[in-house]
Amino acid sequence: TVVATDQIAISRELRCKPSLLPELSAPVLEESAVAYTARGEAWQATWDKSTGALTSYIVKGRELLKDPLMPCFGRAVTENDLGAWLDRRMTAWLYPEFVPSGVSAAAGDDGVSVELVYPLDYADVHMAWKASAGGLLTLQMWLKDNGKLAQAPNLFRVGVEFAMPGEYSTVDFYGDGPFDTYCDRRTAARLGHWVQDVTERYDFGAARPQEHGTNTGIRSYKLLAPDGTGLQITSPEEFSASALPFTRRTLDLTVGQWRHSRELLPLMHKENRSLGLTAVNCDLRQMGLGCVNSWGAVPEDGYMVHPAEYSFTLQLSPIL
């Protein structure tokens, strides 16, 4: 019987490099009436002109995106969030309308750049993409003060969200695990390499749908199909991430139609994951869970995400 374990950190500076396709030439830029596309030898990435979103990422004929990649500052509210009325106090960040003020693209010797800005009530979200040789997509996202940020409520998170086809159901990550970890709930976790199934990432013991499945201290996060192909997510800094068979809106009691966790079971499509999806969140930071009690306790101040300017860098790369 194991009573306790601990780890001795030899180095905490490990950073994982993105996987790349074996090509040397930079992608070319193609433009249509509705989209910009960066096209490489065996891959292509497409951004919608009207929304600014990355809507497609195709590698060797296989689509890696089911829902577009967009900024995300909200979460599926927890029981504590509801008890503290955070869904009302922080509602500006839950589902803001992302309408870009302009989307532009340019081609250079080192790849294709796509840039845009989303003006929000309290801040502007700047998104700068770089598509490079080997299928590497690098996103730099900034939350910048528009003159009103000091008046803003706290944020649930600073990050992005998207969905992949359901067959990408294996989560392979290096970070704090093996169970869910959050900024105020990670001391019992172990830093290591963990491989799990998306359908095991939600705890159906929770009476009602809510935030689930996040892990902190991530260095590398992979979403894989049964044949081992898929997507790798890395960053120059540690980040947190989650992958679930349900979208944030499905799990959010303030907008979703499901009131009991077990009602979600048919949506998981466990027996045929190709009928479902894998919803992914990647965060620079997410507020803690509180958990002093189960209704109304907010995290300590050090575990909140206060209104401020933030900068987040992510790298998406294909795995073959």
N, C-alpha and C positions, 0 to 999 in steps of 0.2 A: 504493500500500500504506500503510495506516494503522499506524504503529508505536506510537503512544500518544495518548490523549486525556485531557482534564481538564475540570472544570467550575468556574466561578467563581460562588459563591452570592451573588446580589444580595439575596435574602431567603429565609430558611428558615421564615418564619412563615405560609406559605400554609395555610389550612384550607378544606376544601371543605364547602359547605352541602348538607344533604340535599335531595333532590327531594321535592316535595309535590304531592298532588292538589289541584285547584282547588276547595276547599271551606272554609267558615269555621266551621261549627258543630262543636262537640266531639262525639266519639263517645258513644254510650250504652252502659250496662252491661247485659248479659243474663246470667242465671244459670240453669243447669240442675243436675240432680243430680250431674253428672260434670264440668262445665266452667264457666269464666267466658269470656264473649265480649264484646269491645269492637267495636261495630258503627258504622261511618261510612256516608256516603252511597253509596259505591261500593266499600267494602272492609270486611273484618272480620278480627279476630285472636282466637285461642282458646287458652286455657291449661287444661291438664288439672288437675283438683283433686287427683288422687292422686299425680301426679309433679311438679307445679309447672311442667312444661315448656310452652313455646310450641309447640303442635302443629299449628297451622294459621294461614296468613296468605294470605287470598284477596283479590285485587284485580281488580275487574270480571269476576268469575266464574272467574279463573284461580288455581289453588293454587300458591303459591311454595315451600311446604315439602314435602319427601318424608319426611325424618326430623326429629324434634323438636330444638329448640335446647336444649342443656344445657351446664353448666360443663364445662371440660376442663382437666386438669392433667397428662395423659400424652401420649405421642406413639408412633408406630410406631417401635420401637427401631431404631437404626442399628447397623452393624457395630461401631463404636466403643463404643456403649452396651452391646452384648452382651459385647464383650471386656473391658469394665470392670465387668461384672456389674451394671450400673445397673438392669436389669430386676428384679433381686432386691433391690438396696440401696434402690431408690426405688419399690418395688412398691406402696406405699400410695397413690401418686398415679396409677398407671396406669389402673385401672378401679375406683375406689371406688363404693360403692353410694350413689346419691343418693335418699334418702327424706326428703321435706320434713317438718319438724316442724309445719308449719301453712301453709296457703295462704289468703290473704285478698284481697279486691278491694273497691274503692270507686269511686264516680263523683263527679266534681267539675266545676266550671265549665270547667276547663282540660283535662278528659279523664278517662280511666279509669286507675286505679292497681291493680297486682297485685303483692303482696309475699309472699315466702316465705324460709325458711331451711333449708339442708341441713346437718345436723350430721355432720361427718366425724371421723376418728380424732384428727387433730391441730388441726383448725380448723373454724370454721363458715363456710359460704358464704351470704352474704346477697344476694338478688336482688330488685331493685325495678324494676318495669316502669312506664312511663307511655305510654299510647296517646293520641295527640293528633290534632287536626284535620289533614286532609291525608294521613292514613295513616301518620304518623310514629310509630314505636315506639322508645322510648329505654330502654335497659337500663343500670342502674347495678349493678355486681357488686362485692362486697367479700369478701375473704378475711380473716377475723377470728380472732384468737387465742382458743382455748377453754381456755387454761391449759397446753396441751401443745405449742404450736407450736415452742418452743425445742428440743424433743426430736425434731422431725420431720426426715426426710431432705430433701435438695434436691428441687426440683420440676423436671419437664421443661418445663412452661409454665404460664402463667396466662391462661386465655382461655375461649372457648366453641366448640362444634362443632355442626353441623347438616348436613342435606343438602337439595338442591333437585332437582326433576325434571331428568332428563338433557338435555332440550331447552335448558336454560339453560347453554349450553356456551361462550359467549364471555366471557372474562375481560378486563375493561377497567379498568385501574387506574393511579393516579398514585402512584409510589413508586420504590423502588430496583429497577432491572431492567437489561436484559430477562431475564437468567437468574436462577436461584434465588439468594436472598441470605439470610443469617442474621447474627446479631449479631457473629459472629467471621469472617464471610465476606461483606463488603459493600463493601470499599474499591475494588474494580475496577468496581463497578456505577455506573450513571448514574441520577440522579434525573430522571424523565420520565414521559410518558404512554405506556403500553404496552397493546396489544391482542393477545391470544393466544387460542388454542383450548384448552379443558380437556384434550383428548386429546394435546396437545403438552407438557403440564406434567410428565409423568413420564418419566424417563430410563430406557429399557429396556436401556441399557448397564450398569446396576447388576445384578449377578448375582442378588441376592436382594431381595425386597420390603423396603422401609424408608421412613423419613421422606423426603418429597420436596415440592418445589413452593412453598416459602414465599418470600415477599418482604417485606422490611423497609421502614421509612420510609413506610408507606402513609398517604395522606391521603384517598383515595377508592377504593373497591373495588366494581366492578359485575359482576353476573352477568346475562348477557343472552341472550334467545332470538333466533332468526333474524329476527324482526320488530322487534327493538330494545327490546322490553319486558323488564322484569325487576326486579332488586333492587339498590339501592345501599346500601353500608355505609360509614358515616363515624364519626368520633370527634373530640372536642375535642383529642385528642393523637395523635401518630403511633402506629401500631400495625403489627403484621405479620399477614399473611393468606396462605392457600393455598386453591386450588380444584383438585380432582383427580377423575378418574372412578372412584376407589376410596375406600372408607371407611378410616378409621384401623385398624380391626380387620382388614380385609382385608390391609393392608400390614404388620401387626405379626406378626413371626415367632413371638412368644410365644403368640399365640392364633389366628392365621390358619392355614389349611390349605395355602396356596400356598408353595412353597419356591424357586421361580425366577421372576424378574420376567416372563419371556415367557409364563408360564402365565396371567398376568393379562389378556392381550390380548383373549380373548373377553368378559371382563367389562366391557370399555370400551364395547362396542356402538358402535364408531366409525361404522359405516354407518347406524345408526338410533339416535341418541342418546336418543330418547324411551323406549327400553327400559332405559336405564341411569340413573345418577344423577350429581349433581355434589356431592361432599362438600366442605364449607367449614369451615375453621378460622380464627378471628380471635383474636389474642393481644395482650395487653398486653406480654408478654415470653415468649420461648422461649429455652431454653439453647442455646449454640452447638453446633457439630458436632465440635470438636476438630481432626481431620484432620492432626495432626502425623504420625500414621501411620493405618493403616486398620483397626486392631484394638486397642482398649483405651485409646487416648489420650482423656482427658477434656478439655474446654475449660479454658482458664485461669480462675482464680477470678472475674475480672471478667465472664466470660461465662456464669457459672452463675446459676441462679435459686434464691437462698437462701430458706429458710423465714422468712417475714416477713408482715406485713399488707400487702395490696395492694388497690387500688381501680381499677376499669376501667369506662369508659363507652363504649357503642356506640349508634349510631343506625341503624335499619333503615327504609328508605323505598322506595316503589314508583317504578318508571320506566315511563312510558307513551309 
